[in-house]
């Protein structure tokens, strides 16, 4: 009898093990089929709120917001060489990076941005205002010069951004802010593969020469990605890991973070390919990041606070740089 009960107990244990294995496999199946039962529900409600500027009255404040919206889309026409104001030195607009006029998740949306200022910026190593952040874009992404903080244009841009953020509470962090991280490969950028991706995916809008599609001498349907009319070498987009995140979840034009068509590796390689091209040079970049430990690891210009070459900071591999800062300073870098 004892042997009988022993074998019965063994059979029970086997059954328990089989049930456990079945449950584990079921959970793995759900995870790999994007049906993760434990995944936090994504709330995109903030993006479906009413941001239609046509609802605004022709009041002093309404007109400021509408002018800010117009500046956001027609930045180079209204504030660049065509206008003779020369605040913009290239042919880009705010909406080229902040897609859907600042309302697209993981395309650096501006919804709620005003609630996060004043904000510490490592590049200046101080708390900065929203106006200072906008001027950083004018000097770098726009390859231009600062607006006066009391100017009609600055007040209009800030008014538009604050209007976009009217549904967001102070301190609230919305889903889709900034850029969505990628898993970058533990290797250097492959420029040949980057060119293949560019030729396959990017040329339709940006042209084989990367110079975009012009509407007229000052206006582009699709912006240039390098050369005199693009962002300068001090802009955030010159960081391969930053531009790779933007590309993965926003390019080609029309896709969203929910339906990317490029892989992480393709985004990484094409970002490196684009950013190895010539572009305007910003003066005094050596003054950026007074605390060099806080410099993003894919910043393409020196000085650095480590042993790695400028070339490695430009095109990787980045894992050794990441490991260096984690080991020596307990700083986790993601771009």
Buried (B, 14 or more C-beta within 10 A) or exposed (E): EEEEEEEEEEEEEEEEEEEEEEEEEEEEEBEEEEEEEEEEEEEEEBBEEEBEBEEBEEEEEBBBBBBBBBBBEBBBBBBBBBBEBEBBBBBBBBBBBBBBBBBBBBBBBBBBBBBBBEEEBBBBBEEBEBBBBBBBBBBBBBBBBBBEBEBEBBBBBBBBBBBBBEBBEEEEEBBBBBBBBBEBBEBBBBBEBBBBBBEEBBEEBBBEEBBBEBEEEBBBEBBBBBBBBBBBBBBBBBBBBBBBBBBBBBBBEEBBBEEBEBBBBBBBBBBBBBBBEEBBEBEEBEEBBEEBBBBBBBBBBEEBBBEBEEEBBBBBBBEBBBEBBEEEEEEEBBB
